[in-house]
Amino acid sequence: MPKTIVCTHIPYALMWQGKLALTDQLGQVIVDITRAYVGESKNVEMKHDRLGRVSFSKMFIEFPQRVEETEIENATLRVINRIIDVYRYTKGEFFLERIPRTELRRLQIMTKLDNGQLDSEVIMREPQGAGVTLARFADIPSEAARILESGDELPVHSILLLNARRERFFENYRLAIVEAETAFEVYVDTIIVSHYRREGLSEAEITSKLDAGLKNLLKDHIPKVCGEHFVGTAEHSDWEKKAYHRRNAVVHDGASADYLGAEEAINCVEAAIRWMSSRVS
């Protein structure tokens, strides 16, 4: 059976070299990893480098069958990121991230014939990525100028939501859901604390109220903060189903996640926060 062979590289200099086998939805894939260097030096690397500035890893990927041309990018990205995931876990290389589709490097595509020889035809393909667009420019907004000048801290829930979108972009869908739900819970705590500080409660009294747990905070305290009940709204129902329960399934049950699930979790958290922020006194 003819097999598709893909040669590409990643901007990380993995310590691993040699052949490995991994199980993919297409079957068993064989990957040969070798080190390559940018300059003349052939035995160097840059600590914590994620850009392949002095060295990087090449991957020679042999699929168990011929891969449809429309699926080659998906299959290649899936294999690369599986290797990166396992490498990070086993080597403790915390600084590495999955390769997003927009950063997939040039693919050299070949076919291995039944006799074990490579077909003479070699296809060079630049991955689709996000494509080139017109350059974007924007005036510095007054909010940015104010924050920079004042030294104010950025809202934690906003940073967590940005993190969630980043993780979804890198196809870390479980982490995206966890970050999104954490953003919601941080926002709930923040507006409740601010409300009771304005009411003159002590920090000990406020902490005692926060100890009630998320569901009680939403049921008993958010109505005081927002002037109406959040529980029972469409926003609450969406949040509970698409963010809260999904986060619990990921964290406690090891459930899998996909792009749609991560996107829904992020969107419903943003909608719930908008509902509350528009009503906070």
Backbone bond lengths (Angstrom), bond angles and torsions (degrees), N, CA, C in turn:
res aa  C-N    CA-C-N  psi(-1)  N-CA   C-N-CA  omega(-1)  CA-C   N-CA-C  phi
1 M - - - 1.458 - - 1.534 109.25 -
2 P 1.333 118.38 126.67 1.469 120.50 176.92 1.526 110.55 -61.11
3 K 1.315 115.77 145.44 1.460 121.11 -178.60 1.524 109.97 -126.24
4 T 1.323 115.86 145.60 1.464 120.88 175.95 1.520 109.74 -85.07
5 I 1.326 115.43 133.61 1.461 122.63 176.11 1.524 107.89 -116.58
6 V 1.318 116.93 132.21 1.465 121.29 177.40 1.520 109.24 -124.80
7 C 1.321 116.22 127.71 1.466 121.71 172.82 1.521 108.20 -108.99
8 T 1.309 116.66 130.65 1.459 121.26 177.32 1.521 107.93 -155.51
9 H 1.315 116.63 -174.18 1.465 119.18 177.00 1.519 109.73 -145.70
10 I 1.323 114.53 161.86 1.458 121.46 177.44 1.529 107.95 -121.88
11 P 1.333 118.69 155.93 1.471 120.34 -176.13 1.524 114.26 -79.22
12 Y 1.320 117.56 11.64 1.455 121.88 179.24 1.528 109.74 -107.03
13 A 1.322 116.44 138.21 1.463 120.95 174.78 1.526 108.19 -92.98
14 L 1.325 116.52 88.27 1.459 120.48 179.78 1.521 110.14 -68.07
15 M 1.325 116.26 144.87 1.462 120.13 175.36 1.525 111.44 -69.59
16 W 1.319 115.93 -25.50 1.456 120.07 -179.23 1.524 111.13 -68.13
17 Q 1.322 116.03 139.42 1.454 122.50 169.62 1.520 108.04 -141.55
18 G 1.322 115.83 145.46 1.454 120.07 -179.65 1.516 112.15 114.94
19 K 1.332 115.71 -172.98 1.458 121.46 -175.97 1.524 111.52 -93.24
20 L 1.320 114.53 144.13 1.461 120.81 173.22 1.521 108.27 -142.04
21 A 1.320 115.43 157.69 1.461 121.82 178.03 1.515 108.66 -116.08
22 L 1.324 116.16 138.66 1.464 119.45 176.71 1.517 109.34 -136.21
23 T 1.312 114.76 150.79 1.460 120.97 179.47 1.516 109.42 -90.35
24 D 1.313 115.94 124.11 1.460 123.40 179.92 1.525 107.54 -124.46
25 Q 1.312 117.17 168.63 1.459 120.20 178.91 1.531 112.20 -63.25
26 L 1.342 116.93 -19.11 1.459 120.72 176.23 1.522 112.37 -85.42
27 G 1.326 117.15 -12.17 1.454 122.03 -176.25 1.517 110.41 126.39
28 Q 1.328 116.38 -156.35 1.463 119.81 -179.41 1.528 110.27 -84.46
29 V 1.325 115.13 123.80 1.462 122.41 -179.30 1.526 108.33 -106.39
30 I 1.336 116.37 136.45 1.460 121.91 177.12 1.526 108.32 -105.14
31 V 1.322 116.21 127.94 1.465 121.17 -178.49 1.523 108.97 -124.74
32 D 1.323 115.85 129.01 1.462 121.99 176.55 1.529 107.50 -108.18
33 I 1.334 116.93 117.56 1.466 122.28 -176.95 1.523 109.31 -104.77
34 T 1.327 116.29 130.22 1.466 121.21 176.50 1.523 109.41 -132.77
35 R 1.309 116.50 156.91 1.468 122.24 179.16 1.530 109.22 -93.04
36 A 1.326 115.99 141.13 1.463 122.27 175.23 1.519 108.34 -130.00
37 Y 1.331 116.19 157.94 1.466 121.20 -174.54 1.525 110.45 -127.81
38 V 1.324 115.18 149.06 1.461 121.20 -177.69 1.518 111.02 -82.77
39 G 1.312 117.87 -45.38 1.463 122.06 -176.61 1.510 112.76 -103.06
40 E 1.322 114.70 -156.84 1.463 120.79 -177.55 1.526 112.27 -76.88
41 S 1.331 116.40 -31.81 1.468 119.54 -178.89 1.524 110.15 -66.59
42 K 1.315 116.49 135.52 1.455 120.98 -174.34 1.522 113.60 -114.85
43 N 1.312 117.70 12.97 1.460 118.47 -179.29 1.522 110.20 -146.73
44 V 1.338 116.17 45.23 1.461 120.02 -178.11 1.528 109.72 -131.60
45 E 1.308 114.93 159.12 1.456 121.48 170.80 1.515 108.27 -152.37
46 M 1.322 116.57 159.50 1.457 122.06 179.51 1.524 108.39 -104.55
47 K 1.323 116.04 125.17 1.460 120.80 -176.49 1.528 110.79 -58.76
48 H 1.309 115.59 133.45 1.464 123.81 177.40 1.530 112.70 60.44
49 D 1.321 117.32 25.23 1.469 120.89 -179.86 1.523 110.12 -75.52
50 R 1.329 116.25 130.75 1.460 121.38 176.43 1.524 111.51 -118.76
51 L 1.338 116.86 8.00 1.461 121.17 -175.44 1.522 113.04 -116.06
52 G 1.310 118.21 0.71 1.453 120.82 -179.02 1.517 112.89 62.72
53 R 1.337 116.05 41.03 1.468 119.48 -173.79 1.521 112.97 -72.38
54 V 1.319 118.85 -34.42 1.470 120.23 178.61 1.529 112.41 -121.29
55 S 1.328 117.19 -23.57 1.463 120.16 178.43 1.524 109.19 -156.94
56 F 1.326 115.05 159.94 1.460 120.49 -178.55 1.526 108.44 -157.86
57 S 1.325 115.94 176.02 1.466 120.45 -178.09 1.523 111.02 -111.94
58 K 1.330 115.08 134.41 1.457 121.50 172.62 1.524 108.72 -96.62
59 M 1.328 115.47 146.83 1.463 120.19 178.18 1.522 109.94 -127.97
60 F 1.312 115.11 127.84 1.459 123.64 176.25 1.518 105.53 -108.96
61 I 1.337 116.43 103.54 1.464 122.28 -169.90 1.527 110.13 -104.52
62 E 1.323 115.79 120.79 1.472 121.20 178.55 1.521 109.33 -109.76
63 F 1.336 115.89 110.71 1.456 120.94 178.43 1.530 109.74 -81.17
64 P 1.328 118.02 155.98 1.470 120.60 -175.36 1.527 113.78 -75.77
65 Q 1.315 117.27 -3.35 1.460 121.53 -177.02 1.523 108.53 -158.33
66 R 1.305 115.82 176.57 1.456 119.37 174.66 1.530 108.85 -73.07
67 V 1.310 116.54 129.83 1.464 121.74 -179.56 1.521 108.56 -99.73
68 E 1.320 115.96 132.04 1.461 119.84 177.72 1.524 109.57 -57.58
69 E 1.324 115.14 141.87 1.462 119.73 -175.41 1.521 112.11 -56.67
70 T 1.334 116.52 -36.64 1.464 120.08 -178.28 1.525 112.39 -70.32
71 E 1.348 117.05 -15.16 1.462 120.88 -176.70 1.523 113.44 -107.16
72 I 1.329 117.28 -1.82 1.466 119.79 -174.67 1.527 111.71 -62.26
73 E 1.324 117.45 -44.17 1.469 119.57 179.86 1.517 111.01 -62.26
74 N 1.341 117.05 -46.37 1.465 120.32 -179.62 1.521 111.10 -59.66
75 A 1.333 116.20 -45.81 1.459 120.29 -177.79 1.524 111.35 -65.87
76 T 1.328 116.74 -41.95 1.469 120.88 179.94 1.524 110.93 -64.10
77 L 1.325 116.27 -45.54 1.463 120.41 -179.75 1.523 110.96 -63.53
78 R 1.308 116.03 -38.98 1.471 120.70 179.68 1.529 110.78 -62.49
79 V 1.324 117.05 -43.70 1.464 121.55 -179.92 1.522 110.77 -66.93
80 I 1.329 117.22 -47.06 1.468 121.11 -179.12 1.522 110.83 -58.46
81 N 1.320 116.67 -47.07 1.464 119.65 -175.74 1.526 112.39 -72.37
82 R 1.313 117.19 -28.04 1.471 119.04 174.28 1.526 109.76 -65.76
83 I 1.325 116.39 -42.13 1.465 120.11 178.08 1.523 110.42 -63.66
84 I 1.333 117.10 -43.94 1.466 120.47 179.76 1.528 110.60 -62.38
85 D 1.329 117.27 -42.91 1.469 120.71 178.90 1.526 111.37 -57.66
86 V 1.334 116.10 -49.12 1.468 120.51 -177.48 1.528 110.51 -69.83
87 Y 1.316 116.80 -37.17 1.467 120.78 178.19 1.528 110.37 -62.53
88 R 1.335 117.16 -47.58 1.470 121.23 178.93 1.525 110.13 -57.21
89 Y 1.324 115.58 -44.29 1.464 120.88 -176.44 1.526 111.68 -66.43
90 T 1.325 117.04 -47.47 1.462 119.90 -174.11 1.523 113.35 -80.26
91 K 1.327 117.52 -28.45 1.463 120.85 -178.74 1.527 112.80 -100.19
92 G 1.338 117.57 -10.42 1.461 119.88 -179.51 1.517 113.44 70.32
93 E 1.328 117.26 24.88 1.470 121.09 -179.71 1.529 109.16 -83.33
94 F 1.313 115.42 79.38 1.460 123.26 -171.22 1.519 113.68 -63.71
95 F 1.331 118.15 -24.57 1.462 121.67 -171.77 1.529 113.16 -81.25
96 L 1.318 117.49 -11.11 1.463 120.42 -179.73 1.519 110.59 -80.04
97 E 1.328 115.82 151.99 1.454 121.82 176.79 1.517 109.08 -131.36
98 R 1.319 115.44 162.24 1.454 120.03 173.42 1.533 110.10 -61.88
99 I 1.310 115.90 155.41 1.452 121.33 177.32 1.527 108.45 -88.48
100 P 1.328 119.41 119.56 1.462 120.03 176.51 1.525 110.34 -75.46
101 R 1.300 116.28 159.69 1.462 120.70 -178.77 1.525 111.86 -55.62
102 T 1.325 116.81 -37.12 1.463 120.37 -177.41 1.519 113.06 -69.14
103 E 1.351 117.98 -12.68 1.463 120.82 -179.18 1.530 112.59 -113.38
104 L 1.331 116.22 11.41 1.461 119.78 175.76 1.523 108.93 -66.36
105 R 1.335 116.79 132.96 1.463 121.31 -175.33 1.533 111.21 -84.26
106 R 1.330 115.11 176.37 1.462 121.25 -178.54 1.529 110.87 -55.16
107 L 1.336 115.14 139.80 1.456 121.63 179.88 1.526 109.96 -108.42
108 Q 1.311 115.81 130.59 1.460 121.96 172.06 1.524 106.37 -104.88
109 I 1.327 117.03 112.01 1.459 122.34 -170.24 1.527 109.98 -108.78
110 M 1.329 115.44 128.14 1.465 121.69 -179.53 1.523 109.20 -134.26
111 T 1.322 114.96 170.11 1.463 121.09 176.64 1.522 109.51 -123.13
112 K 1.329 115.98 129.02 1.460 121.45 175.19 1.520 108.10 -93.44
113 L 1.321 116.41 120.76 1.453 121.69 -175.41 1.525 111.30 -79.26
114 D 1.332 115.41 171.30 1.466 120.47 -178.55 1.522 112.56 -60.44
115 N 1.347 116.51 -28.71 1.468 119.86 -179.32 1.525 113.00 -83.54
116 G 1.342 116.29 3.95 1.461 120.69 178.46 1.509 114.51 88.68
117 Q 1.330 117.08 -5.79 1.458 121.06 179.04 1.525 110.04 -86.27
118 L 1.333 115.51 155.77 1.458 120.40 176.53 1.517 109.80 -88.77
119 D 1.313 115.86 135.81 1.464 120.93 175.09 1.522 108.65 -60.14
120 S 1.319 116.15 145.25 1.468 119.94 -177.84 1.520 112.50 -68.96
121 E 1.345 116.91 -20.58 1.467 119.74 -179.29 1.530 110.01 -79.24
122 V 1.321 115.57 126.70 1.462 122.00 177.86 1.523 108.13 -122.89
123 I 1.312 116.52 127.59 1.464 121.61 -179.70 1.521 108.81 -105.33
124 M 1.316 116.74 126.30 1.461 121.79 174.45 1.520 107.67 -101.96
125 R 1.302 116.72 123.85 1.467 119.34 -178.15 1.516 111.13 -129.86
126 E 1.326 114.62 131.95 1.457 120.40 170.66 1.520 107.18 -86.92
127 P 1.321 118.77 123.56 1.468 120.81 179.56 1.521 111.57 -55.86
128 Q 1.323 114.70 152.24 1.461 120.45 -176.12 1.524 112.42 -62.11
129 G 1.336 116.37 -45.08 1.463 119.93 179.02 1.513 111.86 57.06
130 A 1.324 115.21 -153.92 1.463 120.56 -178.52 1.514 111.75 -92.20
131 G 1.341 117.51 -13.31 1.454 119.94 -179.38 1.515 112.18 82.52
132 V 1.327 115.02 158.97 1.462 121.34 179.47 1.519 109.09 -88.67
133 T 1.310 116.69 135.17 1.462 121.95 178.19 1.523 109.11 -127.94
134 L 1.307 115.69 173.19 1.459 119.82 175.47 1.525 109.73 -63.25
135 A 1.322 115.93 145.91 1.469 120.61 179.68 1.523 110.33 -61.78
136 R 1.328 115.65 142.78 1.462 121.13 -179.65 1.523 110.17 -102.59
137 F 1.306 115.73 138.63 1.461 121.88 176.39 1.524 108.53 -136.51
138 A 1.324 116.50 151.41 1.466 120.49 178.51 1.519 109.49 -154.13
139 D 1.321 115.29 146.74 1.459 119.91 173.44 1.529 109.08 -68.19
140 I 1.324 115.89 151.22 1.464 119.83 176.10 1.525 108.01 -70.28
141 P 1.337 118.78 117.72 1.462 120.37 -176.44 1.525 111.82 -70.93
142 S 1.313 114.76 156.99 1.464 120.06 -178.50 1.526 111.28 -62.77
143 E 1.335 117.13 -33.50 1.468 119.79 179.38 1.521 110.87 -63.46
144 A 1.341 116.40 -43.84 1.464 120.09 178.91 1.519 110.67 -63.45
145 A 1.333 116.62 -43.11 1.464 120.45 179.80 1.523 110.74 -62.17
146 R 1.335 115.92 -40.51 1.468 120.02 -179.32 1.524 111.06 -65.11
147 I 1.334 116.66 -45.53 1.466 120.30 -178.66 1.518 110.94 -63.59
148 L 1.329 116.29 -43.77 1.464 119.98 -178.86 1.522 111.35 -64.54
149 E 1.325 116.19 -40.00 1.466 120.01 -177.65 1.524 111.99 -73.97
150 S 1.330 116.10 -36.69 1.468 119.77 -175.62 1.524 112.84 -81.98
151 G 1.334 116.50 -23.90 1.464 119.54 -175.27 1.517 113.26 78.74
152 D 1.340 117.12 14.12 1.465 120.96 -179.50 1.529 111.38 -61.59
153 E 1.334 115.37 147.15 1.458 120.73 174.21 1.529 109.46 -73.41
154 L 1.306 116.66 147.16 1.458 120.84 176.41 1.525 109.58 -77.54
155 P 1.342 118.09 146.22 1.470 120.53 179.44 1.529 110.88 -60.27
156 V 1.305 116.40 126.36 1.466 120.38 -175.70 1.525 111.03 -61.67
157 H 1.334 117.49 -40.58 1.466 118.87 -177.85 1.520 111.50 -63.87
158 S 1.329 117.22 -33.95 1.467 120.39 178.75 1.523 111.13 -67.45
159 I 1.325 116.81 -40.92 1.462 120.88 177.99 1.524 110.18 -64.77
160 L 1.331 117.05 -40.00 1.461 120.52 179.17 1.526 111.35 -64.58
161 L 1.334 117.21 -36.84 1.461 119.78 177.39 1.525 111.17 -67.96
162 L 1.329 116.83 -38.28 1.463 119.61 174.26 1.527 110.27 -62.55
163 N 1.329 116.18 -41.00 1.465 120.35 176.74 1.530 111.00 -60.48
164 A 1.333 115.66 -39.89 1.465 119.92 -179.99 1.523 110.76 -62.28
165 R 1.318 116.28 -43.17 1.471 119.31 179.03 1.528 111.05 -67.78
166 R 1.325 116.53 -35.58 1.463 119.58 176.33 1.525 110.34 -62.52
167 E 1.327 116.84 -45.98 1.460 119.99 -178.80 1.524 111.05 -65.11
168 R 1.324 117.17 -36.96 1.464 119.36 176.45 1.531 110.14 -64.11
169 F 1.338 117.02 -39.83 1.470 122.44 178.07 1.524 110.66 -60.49
170 F 1.338 116.55 -40.43 1.458 121.13 179.95 1.535 112.25 -83.85
171 E 1.336 115.96 6.07 1.463 122.87 177.87 1.527 112.80 67.06
172 N 1.333 115.94 23.98 1.469 121.24 171.28 1.531 107.26 -91.27
173 Y 1.315 116.61 71.66 1.458 121.04 -168.00 1.529 113.05 -66.67
174 R 1.309 117.65 -35.65 1.466 119.22 177.43 1.522 110.61 -62.46
175 L 1.336 116.45 -47.67 1.462 119.68 179.91 1.519 111.36 -63.09
176 A 1.323 117.09 -34.99 1.466 120.33 178.56 1.525 110.63 -60.63
177 I 1.324 116.61 -43.23 1.465 120.98 179.36 1.525 110.82 -66.28
178 V 1.327 116.90 -42.56 1.470 120.72 179.27 1.526 110.64 -62.99
179 E 1.323 117.30 -44.72 1.473 120.94 179.76 1.527 110.76 -63.10
180 A 1.327 117.09 -41.35 1.465 120.48 -178.80 1.525 111.22 -63.77
181 E 1.331 116.74 -47.53 1.465 119.66 -179.75 1.524 111.16 -65.73
182 T 1.323 116.94 -36.93 1.469 119.82 176.48 1.522 110.43 -62.54
183 A 1.330 117.05 -38.88 1.469 121.16 177.85 1.526 110.48 -59.42
184 F 1.329 116.70 -43.00 1.460 120.52 179.18 1.521 111.03 -61.92
185 E 1.314 117.11 -47.48 1.464 120.75 -177.05 1.525 111.59 -66.50
186 V 1.324 116.57 -36.88 1.469 120.05 176.29 1.523 110.10 -63.96
187 Y 1.335 116.95 -42.11 1.466 119.97 -179.65 1.526 110.93 -63.90
188 V 1.325 116.54 -43.36 1.471 120.23 178.48 1.523 110.32 -58.73
189 D 1.315 117.41 -48.01 1.467 120.93 178.20 1.527 111.15 -59.50
190 T 1.324 116.40 -42.55 1.468 121.18 -175.61 1.520 111.64 -62.21
191 I 1.345 116.99 -47.53 1.467 117.95 -176.26 1.524 111.39 -73.56
192 I 1.326 117.54 -29.45 1.469 119.72 176.45 1.523 110.35 -69.15
193 V 1.322 117.37 -44.61 1.467 121.13 177.68 1.522 110.47 -59.80
194 S 1.335 117.13 -45.86 1.469 120.62 -179.67 1.522 111.09 -61.57
195 H 1.328 116.51 -40.51 1.465 120.82 -179.50 1.523 111.10 -62.50
196 Y 1.315 116.97 -48.37 1.463 119.48 -175.71 1.528 112.47 -75.00
197 R 1.324 117.20 -24.83 1.464 118.36 172.20 1.525 110.48 -66.90
198 R 1.326 116.20 -39.39 1.473 119.01 176.54 1.521 110.89 -65.82
199 E 1.334 116.06 -29.18 1.459 120.30 178.33 1.526 112.11 -77.06
200 G 1.324 116.91 -9.18 1.457 120.99 176.98 1.510 115.50 90.51
201 L 1.334 117.99 12.96 1.461 120.22 178.95 1.528 110.38 -72.58
202 S 1.324 115.52 150.88 1.461 120.45 177.15 1.532 109.85 -74.42
203 E 1.328 115.51 163.37 1.465 119.56 179.16 1.526 110.77 -62.93
204 A 1.329 116.56 -35.65 1.466 119.74 178.72 1.528 110.64 -65.17
205 E 1.326 116.73 -40.52 1.469 120.41 178.88 1.527 111.09 -65.85
206 I 1.328 115.87 -39.64 1.468 120.11 179.28 1.525 110.49 -65.57
207 T 1.322 115.92 -44.25 1.466 120.23 178.77 1.519 110.93 -59.92
208 S 1.314 116.37 -38.92 1.462 120.94 178.68 1.524 111.13 -62.26
209 K 1.328 116.70 -38.55 1.465 120.44 178.67 1.528 110.95 -67.98
210 L 1.337 116.59 -39.98 1.464 120.22 -179.75 1.523 111.70 -65.16
211 D 1.332 116.30 -25.71 1.460 120.41 -179.82 1.526 112.66 -69.50
212 A 1.328 116.97 -5.53 1.467 120.47 -178.23 1.522 112.44 -67.13
213 G 1.332 117.96 -19.74 1.464 120.91 -178.52 1.512 111.58 96.00
214 L 1.325 116.30 156.30 1.460 121.37 -171.90 1.521 113.30 -59.20
215 K 1.319 117.94 -47.54 1.463 119.35 -176.05 1.525 111.41 -62.44
216 N 1.329 117.17 -39.76 1.465 119.81 178.01 1.523 111.55 -71.00
217 L 1.317 117.17 -33.16 1.467 119.56 175.94 1.523 110.00 -61.96
218 L 1.323 116.35 -43.89 1.465 119.92 -179.70 1.524 111.38 -67.91
219 K 1.323 116.72 -37.80 1.469 120.51 -176.19 1.524 112.45 -78.90
220 D 1.333 117.23 -42.11 1.465 120.17 -170.42 1.527 114.62 -102.79
221 H 1.321 117.82 -30.03 1.465 119.70 -171.37 1.529 114.10 -107.36
222 I 1.324 117.91 -34.67 1.466 119.14 178.40 1.530 111.93 -60.90
223 P 1.353 120.30 -37.25 1.470 118.82 175.69 1.532 112.97 -58.57
224 K 1.338 117.62 -33.67 1.464 120.57 177.80 1.524 110.89 -71.66
225 V 1.324 116.30 -33.58 1.465 120.98 -178.41 1.524 111.07 -78.19
226 C 1.343 116.29 -40.81 1.467 121.04 -172.54 1.527 113.75 -101.44
227 G 1.322 116.90 -11.46 1.460 118.96 178.61 1.513 114.02 84.60
228 E 1.305 118.58 -1.72 1.465 122.34 176.08 1.526 109.27 -158.26
229 H 1.327 115.12 167.75 1.461 120.27 -174.88 1.525 111.29 -79.64
230 F 1.319 115.17 133.50 1.466 121.51 172.67 1.522 110.14 -86.46
231 V 1.338 116.35 -40.38 1.469 120.99 178.25 1.527 108.64 -61.73
232 G 1.320 115.88 130.23 1.458 120.88 -179.38 1.513 113.67 102.01
233 T 1.329 117.26 -11.98 1.465 120.47 177.74 1.529 110.31 -81.67
234 A 1.326 115.52 164.87 1.468 120.03 175.99 1.520 110.39 -62.96
235 E 1.335 116.19 -36.57 1.463 120.44 179.59 1.527 111.18 -63.91
236 H 1.329 115.91 -39.72 1.467 119.70 178.33 1.523 110.84 -66.12
237 S 1.322 116.74 -43.92 1.460 120.77 -179.32 1.527 111.40 -61.30
238 D 1.338 116.06 -44.40 1.466 120.24 178.78 1.525 111.12 -63.75
239 W 1.335 116.02 -46.24 1.470 119.77 179.57 1.524 111.33 -58.42
240 E 1.340 116.05 -47.20 1.465 120.21 -176.01 1.529 111.45 -62.43
241 K 1.324 115.94 -41.13 1.467 120.72 -176.34 1.526 112.15 -78.23
242 K 1.339 116.70 -45.34 1.465 120.29 -168.51 1.526 114.39 -95.80
243 A 1.330 117.00 -17.61 1.470 119.37 179.46 1.525 111.40 -117.40
244 Y 1.323 117.15 -57.27 1.469 121.23 -174.63 1.532 111.85 -62.22
245 H 1.332 116.47 -53.85 1.468 119.34 -178.04 1.527 111.35 -67.44
246 R 1.322 116.83 -36.66 1.473 119.38 178.72 1.520 111.01 -66.78
247 R 1.321 116.97 -42.11 1.457 119.39 177.54 1.523 110.29 -59.75
248 N 1.330 116.59 -45.00 1.465 120.10 179.59 1.529 111.46 -62.30
249 A 1.323 116.59 -39.51 1.464 120.23 179.27 1.523 111.06 -64.92
250 V 1.328 116.31 -39.62 1.465 120.83 179.17 1.522 110.75 -67.77
251 V 1.331 116.48 -47.47 1.463 121.30 -173.64 1.526 112.02 -75.02
252 H 1.321 116.82 -44.38 1.465 120.04 -172.19 1.530 113.99 -94.05
253 D 1.337 116.72 -28.39 1.467 119.68 -175.83 1.519 113.19 -112.66
254 G 1.333 117.11 -3.43 1.460 119.70 -178.69 1.511 113.17 67.64
255 A 1.334 116.83 27.86 1.466 120.76 -177.70 1.521 110.85 -64.39
256 S 1.320 115.62 150.39 1.460 120.45 176.18 1.528 109.18 -80.61
257 A 1.317 116.20 169.29 1.464 121.42 179.86 1.515 108.35 -147.02
258 D 1.330 115.87 157.61 1.458 120.31 178.93 1.523 109.94 -133.18
259 Y 1.332 115.44 -178.89 1.467 120.93 -176.40 1.525 110.82 -57.97
260 L 1.332 116.68 -47.91 1.459 120.32 -176.69 1.518 111.15 -61.96
261 G 1.327 117.24 -43.93 1.458 120.21 179.88 1.513 112.26 -62.33
262 A 1.338 116.48 -40.83 1.464 120.26 178.67 1.519 110.84 -67.09
263 E 1.326 116.74 -42.78 1.462 120.60 -179.54 1.522 111.07 -63.97
264 E 1.319 116.81 -42.22 1.467 120.21 178.66 1.522 111.08 -64.07
265 A 1.325 117.14 -41.26 1.465 120.34 179.42 1.524 110.75 -61.22
266 I 1.314 116.72 -46.04 1.467 120.68 -179.83 1.520 110.64 -63.44
267 N 1.327 116.69 -47.03 1.467 120.46 -176.36 1.522 112.17 -64.39
268 C 1.338 117.40 -40.49 1.467 118.39 -177.85 1.525 111.29 -73.20
269 V 1.329 117.57 -31.18 1.467 119.93 174.53 1.523 109.79 -66.26
270 E 1.311 117.08 -43.87 1.467 119.84 177.97 1.523 111.16 -61.64
271 A 1.333 116.91 -39.36 1.467 120.44 178.56 1.525 111.01 -65.87
272 A 1.328 117.29 -41.06 1.469 120.98 179.10 1.523 111.05 -64.95
273 I 1.326 116.47 -41.03 1.466 120.12 178.85 1.527 110.36 -66.56
274 R 1.334 117.08 -39.11 1.476 119.44 176.72 1.523 110.37 -61.88
275 W 1.338 116.57 -41.38 1.466 120.15 179.08 1.522 109.78 -57.85
276 M 1.313 117.28 -47.86 1.467 120.85 -177.72 1.521 111.91 -70.00
277 S 1.324 117.00 -44.59 1.470 119.85 -175.31 1.523 111.67 -64.17
278 S 1.331 117.06 -29.37 1.469 119.77 179.40 1.522 112.26 -75.59
279 R 1.336 117.09 -10.08 1.465 121.16 -176.82 1.528 113.63 -117.43
280 V 1.328 116.56 -8.05 1.467 119.19 179.73 1.517 109.17 -65.91
281 S 1.310 115.32 129.46 1.471 119.18 -178.37 1.520 111.00 -78.92
